[in-house]
């Protein structure tokens, strides 16, 4: 997975942290959790606020379903 794979990352985060409310996580923690995913293969330094927002919103969609 790469930073642009917001939906795929969101699903992995939902599976890894099912009890976490996506809007209550700090971006610093979100960044770390994404980088810790087994299938994440992108450069941690290439993250942007837009990437993290997209991941957070996709995760929220997963969480609300």
Jmol script that loads the backbone (N, CA, C; Angstrom):
load data "model"
ATOM      1  N   UNK A   1       0.834  -1.180   0.000  1.00  0.00           N
ATOM      2  CA  UNK A   1       0.000   0.000   0.000  1.00  0.00           C
ATOM      3  C   UNK A   1       0.882   1.248   0.000  1.00  0.00           C
ATOM      4  N   UNK A   2       0.342   2.261  -0.609  1.00  0.00           N
ATOM      5  CA  UNK A   2       1.007   3.561  -0.674  1.00  0.00           C
ATOM      6  C   UNK A   2       0.076   4.599  -0.065  1.00  0.00           C
ATOM      7  N   UNK A   3       0.589   5.801   0.187  1.00  0.00           N
ATOM      8  CA  UNK A   3      -0.207   6.857   0.797  1.00  0.00           C
ATOM      9  C   UNK A   3      -1.489   7.138   0.020  1.00  0.00           C
ATOM     10  N   UNK A   4      -1.461   6.953  -1.277  1.00  0.00           N
ATOM     11  CA  UNK A   4      -2.633   7.239  -2.110  1.00  0.00           C
ATOM     12  C   UNK A   4      -3.720   6.171  -2.011  1.00  0.00           C
ATOM     13  N   UNK A   5      -3.458   5.069  -1.355  1.00  0.00           N
ATOM     14  CA  UNK A   5      -4.423   3.966  -1.226  1.00  0.00           C
ATOM     15  C   UNK A   5      -5.288   4.127   0.028  1.00  0.00           C
ATOM     16  N   UNK A   6      -5.991   5.250   0.113  1.00  0.00           N
ATOM     17  CA  UNK A   6      -6.729   5.599   1.328  1.00  0.00           C
ATOM     18  C   UNK A   6      -7.735   4.527   1.726  1.00  0.00           C
ATOM     19  N   UNK A   7      -8.507   4.016   0.800  1.00  0.00           N
ATOM     20  CA  UNK A   7      -9.533   3.009   1.127  1.00  0.00           C
ATOM     21  C   UNK A   7      -8.906   1.723   1.667  1.00  0.00           C
ATOM     22  N   UNK A   8      -7.890   1.266   1.011  1.00  0.00           N
ATOM     23  CA  UNK A   8      -7.208   0.037   1.428  1.00  0.00           C
ATOM     24  C   UNK A   8      -6.566   0.214   2.816  1.00  0.00           C
ATOM     25  N   UNK A   9      -5.947   1.351   3.024  1.00  0.00           N
ATOM     26  CA  UNK A   9      -5.340   1.646   4.330  1.00  0.00           C
ATOM     27  C   UNK A   9      -6.429   1.739   5.396  1.00  0.00           C
ATOM     28  N   UNK A  10      -7.528   2.406   5.068  1.00  0.00           N
ATOM     29  CA  UNK A  10      -8.628   2.550   6.028  1.00  0.00           C
ATOM     30  C   UNK A  10      -9.162   1.185   6.450  1.00  0.00           C
ATOM     31  N   UNK A  11      -9.322   0.271   5.511  1.00  0.00           N
ATOM     32  CA  UNK A  11      -9.808  -1.067   5.847  1.00  0.00           C
ATOM     33  C   UNK A  11      -8.826  -1.778   6.775  1.00  0.00           C
ATOM     34  N   UNK A  12      -7.549  -1.658   6.487  1.00  0.00           N
ATOM     35  CA  UNK A  12      -6.528  -2.289   7.328  1.00  0.00           C
ATOM     36  C   UNK A  12      -6.525  -1.682   8.735  1.00  0.00           C
ATOM     37  N   UNK A  13      -6.698  -0.375   8.832  1.00  0.00           N
ATOM     38  CA  UNK A  13      -6.747   0.279  10.138  1.00  0.00           C
ATOM     39  C   UNK A  13      -7.997  -0.134  10.902  1.00  0.00           C
ATOM     40  N   UNK A  14      -9.114  -0.239  10.207  1.00  0.00           N
ATOM     41  CA  UNK A  14     -10.355  -0.678  10.836  1.00  0.00           C
ATOM     42  C   UNK A  14     -10.189  -2.090  11.394  1.00  0.00           C
ATOM     43  N   UNK A  15      -9.546  -2.956  10.637  1.00  0.00           N
ATOM     44  CA  UNK A  15      -9.305  -4.331  11.100  1.00  0.00           C
ATOM     45  C   UNK A  15      -8.355  -4.357  12.290  1.00  0.00           C
ATOM     46  N   UNK A  16      -7.347  -3.507  12.264  1.00  0.00           N
ATOM     47  CA  UNK A  16      -6.334  -3.492  13.320  1.00  0.00           C
ATOM     48  C   UNK A  16      -6.805  -2.774  14.587  1.00  0.00           C
ATOM     49  N   UNK A  17      -7.686  -1.801  14.431  1.00  0.00           N
ATOM     50  CA  UNK A  17      -8.118  -0.974  15.569  1.00  0.00           C
ATOM     51  C   UNK A  17      -9.647  -0.774  15.520  1.00  0.00           C
ATOM     52  N   UNK A  18     -10.419  -1.848  15.654  1.00  0.00           N
ATOM     53  CA  UNK A  18     -11.873  -1.751  15.461  1.00  0.00           C
ATOM     54  C   UNK A  18     -12.598  -0.880  16.483  1.00  0.00           C
ATOM     55  N   UNK A  19     -12.018  -0.652  17.637  1.00  0.00           N
ATOM     56  CA  UNK A  19     -12.701   0.126  18.669  1.00  0.00           C
ATOM     57  C   UNK A  19     -12.305   1.603  18.690  1.00  0.00           C
ATOM     58  N   UNK A  20     -11.403   1.993  17.801  1.00  0.00           N
ATOM     59  CA  UNK A  20     -10.934   3.384  17.762  1.00  0.00           C
ATOM     60  C   UNK A  20     -11.869   4.211  16.875  1.00  0.00           C
ATOM     61  N   UNK A  21     -12.289   5.351  17.400  1.00  0.00           N
ATOM     62  CA  UNK A  21     -13.090   6.281  16.603  1.00  0.00           C
ATOM     63  C   UNK A  21     -12.131   7.109  15.754  1.00  0.00           C
ATOM     64  N   UNK A  22     -12.243   7.015  14.434  1.00  0.00           N
ATOM     65  CA  UNK A  22     -11.271   7.666  13.547  1.00  0.00           C
ATOM     66  C   UNK A  22     -11.102   9.169  13.761  1.00  0.00           C
ATOM     67  N   UNK A  23     -12.147   9.852  14.155  1.00  0.00           N
ATOM     68  CA  UNK A  23     -12.036  11.299  14.337  1.00  0.00           C
ATOM     69  C   UNK A  23     -11.366  11.685  15.653  1.00  0.00           C
ATOM     70  N   UNK A  24     -11.119  10.707  16.512  1.00  0.00           N
ATOM     71  CA  UNK A  24     -10.494  10.991  17.803  1.00  0.00           C
ATOM     72  C   UNK A  24      -8.997  10.698  17.822  1.00  0.00           C
ATOM     73  N   UNK A  25      -8.455  10.255  16.704  1.00  0.00           N
ATOM     74  CA  UNK A  25      -7.022   9.935  16.652  1.00  0.00           C
ATOM     75  C   UNK A  25      -6.244  11.136  16.116  1.00  0.00           C
ATOM     76  N   UNK A  26      -5.124  11.402  16.730  1.00  0.00           N
ATOM     77  CA  UNK A  26      -4.250  12.492  16.257  1.00  0.00           C
ATOM     78  C   UNK A  26      -3.548  12.049  14.968  1.00  0.00           C
ATOM     79  N   UNK A  27      -3.241  13.003  14.118  1.00  0.00           N
ATOM     80  CA  UNK A  27      -2.568  12.679  12.861  1.00  0.00           C
ATOM     81  C   UNK A  27      -1.192  12.049  13.106  1.00  0.00           C
ATOM     82  N   UNK A  28      -0.527  12.433  14.173  1.00  0.00           N
ATOM     83  CA  UNK A  28       0.777  11.819  14.454  1.00  0.00           C
ATOM     84  C   UNK A  28       0.620  10.325  14.732  1.00  0.00           C
ATOM     85  N   UNK A  29      -0.435   9.952  15.463  1.00  0.00           N
ATOM     86  CA  UNK A  29      -0.699   8.532  15.717  1.00  0.00           C
ATOM     87  C   UNK A  29      -1.170   7.829  14.453  1.00  0.00           C
ATOM     88  N   UNK A  30      -2.017   8.488  13.694  1.00  0.00           N
ATOM     89  CA  UNK A  30      -2.498   7.906  12.434  1.00  0.00           C
ATOM     90  C   UNK A  30      -1.325   7.619  11.511  1.00  0.00           C
ATOM     91  N   UNK A  31      -0.427   8.561  11.389  1.00  0.00           N
ATOM     92  CA  UNK A  31       0.757   8.385  10.547  1.00  0.00           C
ATOM     93  C   UNK A  31       1.556   7.163  11.003  1.00  0.00           C
ATOM     94  N   UNK A  32       1.785   7.059  12.290  1.00  0.00           N
ATOM     95  CA  UNK A  32       2.551   5.926  12.830  1.00  0.00           C
ATOM     96  C   UNK A  32       1.833   4.608  12.571  1.00  0.00           C
ATOM     97  N   UNK A  33       0.527   4.573  12.808  1.00  0.00           N
ATOM     98  CA  UNK A  33      -0.233   3.341  12.607  1.00  0.00           C
ATOM     99  C   UNK A  33      -0.210   2.904  11.144  1.00  0.00           C
ATOM    100  N   UNK A  34      -0.318   3.866  10.231  1.00  0.00           N
ATOM    101  CA  UNK A  34      -0.249   3.524   8.799  1.00  0.00           C
ATOM    102  C   UNK A  34       1.118   2.923   8.485  1.00  0.00           C
ATOM    103  N   UNK A  35       2.167   3.564   8.935  1.00  0.00           N
ATOM    104  CA  UNK A  35       3.522   3.079   8.664  1.00  0.00           C
ATOM    105  C   UNK A  35       3.785   1.709   9.273  1.00  0.00           C
ATOM    106  N   UNK A  36       3.072   1.373  10.339  1.00  0.00           N
ATOM    107  CA  UNK A  36       3.247   0.078  10.998  1.00  0.00           C
ATOM    108  C   UNK A  36       2.456  -1.054  10.333  1.00  0.00           C
ATOM    109  N   UNK A  37       1.571  -0.743   9.402  1.00  0.00           N
ATOM    110  CA  UNK A  37       0.802  -1.787   8.727  1.00  0.00           C
ATOM    111  C   UNK A  37       1.736  -2.691   7.935  1.00  0.00           C
ATOM    112  N   UNK A  38       1.487  -3.990   7.997  1.00  0.00           N
ATOM    113  CA  UNK A  38       2.356  -4.962   7.336  1.00  0.00           C
ATOM    114  C   UNK A  38       2.496  -4.720   5.837  1.00  0.00           C
ATOM    115  N   UNK A  39       1.410  -4.338   5.179  1.00  0.00           N
ATOM    116  CA  UNK A  39       1.440  -4.178   3.722  1.00  0.00           C
ATOM    117  C   UNK A  39       1.786  -2.763   3.258  1.00  0.00           C
ATOM    118  N   UNK A  40       2.097  -1.872   4.190  1.00  0.00           N
ATOM    119  CA  UNK A  40       2.436  -0.500   3.809  1.00  0.00           C
ATOM    120  C   UNK A  40       3.877  -0.449   3.339  1.00  0.00           C
ATOM    121  N   UNK A  41       4.073   0.080   2.122  1.00  0.00           N
ATOM    122  CA  UNK A  41       5.399   0.049   1.495  1.00  0.00           C
ATOM    123  C   UNK A  41       5.877   1.412   1.003  1.00  0.00           C
ATOM    124  N   UNK A  42       5.229   2.479   1.420  1.00  0.00           N
ATOM    125  CA  UNK A  42       5.608   3.804   0.916  1.00  0.00           C
ATOM    126  C   UNK A  42       6.591   4.482   1.876  1.00  0.00           C
ATOM    127  N   UNK A  43       7.163   5.554   1.412  1.00  0.00           N
ATOM    128  CA  UNK A  43       8.102   6.349   2.206  1.00  0.00           C
ATOM    129  C   UNK A  43       7.329   7.144   3.258  1.00  0.00           C
ATOM    130  N   UNK A  44       7.613   6.948   4.536  1.00  0.00           N
ATOM    131  CA  UNK A  44       6.908   7.696   5.580  1.00  0.00           C
ATOM    132  C   UNK A  44       6.991   9.212   5.410  1.00  0.00           C
ATOM    133  N   UNK A  45       8.056   9.700   4.830  1.00  0.00           N
ATOM    134  CA  UNK A  45       8.244  11.134   4.651  1.00  0.00           C
ATOM    135  C   UNK A  45       7.406  11.718   3.512  1.00  0.00           C
ATOM    136  N   UNK A  46       6.762  10.869   2.714  1.00  0.00           N
ATOM    137  CA  UNK A  46       5.938  11.355   1.601  1.00  0.00           C
ATOM    138  C   UNK A  46       4.492  11.605   2.007  1.00  0.00           C
ATOM    139  N   UNK A  47       4.194  11.410   3.259  1.00  0.00           N
ATOM    140  CA  UNK A  47       2.854  11.662   3.772  1.00  0.00           C
ATOM    141  C   UNK A  47       2.550  13.154   3.740  1.00  0.00           C
ATOM    142  N   UNK A  48       1.301  13.476   3.426  1.00  0.00           N
ATOM    143  CA  UNK A  48       0.839  14.859   3.481  1.00  0.00           C
ATOM    144  C   UNK A  48      -0.418  14.909   4.346  1.00  0.00           C
ATOM    145  N   UNK A  49      -0.790  16.104   4.747  1.00  0.00           N
ATOM    146  CA  UNK A  49      -2.028  16.261   5.513  1.00  0.00           C
ATOM    147  C   UNK A  49      -3.218  15.777   4.692  1.00  0.00           C
ATOM    148  N   UNK A  50      -3.189  16.002   3.395  1.00  0.00           N
ATOM    149  CA  UNK A  50      -4.272  15.544   2.517  1.00  0.00           C
ATOM    150  C   UNK A  50      -4.383  14.022   2.517  1.00  0.00           C
ATOM    151  N   UNK A  51      -3.250  13.337   2.500  1.00  0.00           N
ATOM    152  CA  UNK A  51      -3.273  11.868   2.564  1.00  0.00           C
ATOM    153  C   UNK A  51      -3.911  11.403   3.865  1.00  0.00           C
ATOM    154  N   UNK A  52      -3.480  11.994   4.966  1.00  0.00           N
ATOM    155  CA  UNK A  52      -3.995  11.587   6.273  1.00  0.00           C
ATOM    156  C   UNK A  52      -5.486  11.897   6.403  1.00  0.00           C
ATOM    157  N   UNK A  53      -5.921  13.021   5.874  1.00  0.00           N
ATOM    158  CA  UNK A  53      -7.347  13.360   5.905  1.00  0.00           C
ATOM    159  C   UNK A  53      -8.163  12.360   5.092  1.00  0.00           C
ATOM    160  N   UNK A  54      -7.663  11.993   3.921  1.00  0.00           N
ATOM    161  CA  UNK A  54      -8.368  11.033   3.072  1.00  0.00           C
ATOM    162  C   UNK A  54      -8.456   9.671   3.759  1.00  0.00           C
ATOM    163  N   UNK A  55      -7.383   9.254   4.389  1.00  0.00           N
ATOM    164  CA  UNK A  55      -7.375   7.982   5.118  1.00  0.00           C
ATOM    165  C   UNK A  55      -8.364   8.046   6.278  1.00  0.00           C
ATOM    166  N   UNK A  56      -8.337   9.147   7.022  1.00  0.00           N
ATOM    167  CA  UNK A  56      -9.223   9.300   8.170  1.00  0.00           C
ATOM    168  C   UNK A  56     -10.698   9.264   7.731  1.00  0.00           C
ATOM    169  N   UNK A  57     -11.040   9.934   6.650  1.00  0.00           N
ATOM    170  CA  UNK A  57     -12.419   9.951   6.169  1.00  0.00           C
ATOM    171  C   UNK A  57     -12.852   8.581   5.648  1.00  0.00           C
ATOM    172  N   UNK A  58     -11.961   7.887   4.967  1.00  0.00           N
ATOM    173  CA  UNK A  58     -12.271   6.538   4.492  1.00  0.00           C
ATOM    174  C   UNK A  58     -12.443   5.589   5.669  1.00  0.00           C
ATOM    175  N   UNK A  59     -11.615   5.747   6.687  1.00  0.00           N
ATOM    176  CA  UNK A  59     -11.717   4.933   7.899  1.00  0.00           C
ATOM    177  C   UNK A  59     -13.044   5.220   8.597  1.00  0.00           C
ATOM    178  N   UNK A  60     -13.442   6.474   8.655  1.00  0.00           N
ATOM    179  CA  UNK A  60     -14.718   6.847   9.250  1.00  0.00           C
ATOM    180  C   UNK A  60     -15.874   6.160   8.524  1.00  0.00           C
ATOM    181  N   UNK A  61     -15.813   6.124   7.192  1.00  0.00           N
ATOM    182  CA  UNK A  61     -16.830   5.411   6.419  1.00  0.00           C
ATOM    183  C   UNK A  61     -16.897   3.946   6.813  1.00  0.00           C
ATOM    184  N   UNK A  62     -15.750   3.307   6.964  1.00  0.00           N
ATOM    185  CA  UNK A  62     -15.699   1.899   7.381  1.00  0.00           C
ATOM    186  C   UNK A  62     -16.291   1.733   8.776  1.00  0.00           C
ATOM    187  N   UNK A  63     -15.932   2.633   9.650  1.00  0.00           N
ATOM    188  CA  UNK A  63     -16.330   2.548  11.065  1.00  0.00           C
ATOM    189  C   UNK A  63     -17.841   2.736  11.224  1.00  0.00           C
ATOM    190  N   UNK A  64     -18.437   3.617  10.414  1.00  0.00           N
ATOM    191  CA  UNK A  64     -19.867   3.913  10.513  1.00  0.00           C
ATOM    192  C   UNK A  64     -20.744   2.836   9.893  1.00  0.00           C
ATOM    193  N   UNK A  65     -20.189   2.017   9.015  1.00  0.00           N
ATOM    194  CA  UNK A  65     -20.985   0.967   8.353  1.00  0.00           C
ATOM    195  C   UNK A  65     -21.304  -0.187   9.255  1.00  0.00           C
TER     196      UNK A  65
END
end "model"
wireframe off; spacefill off
backbone 0.3
color backbone group
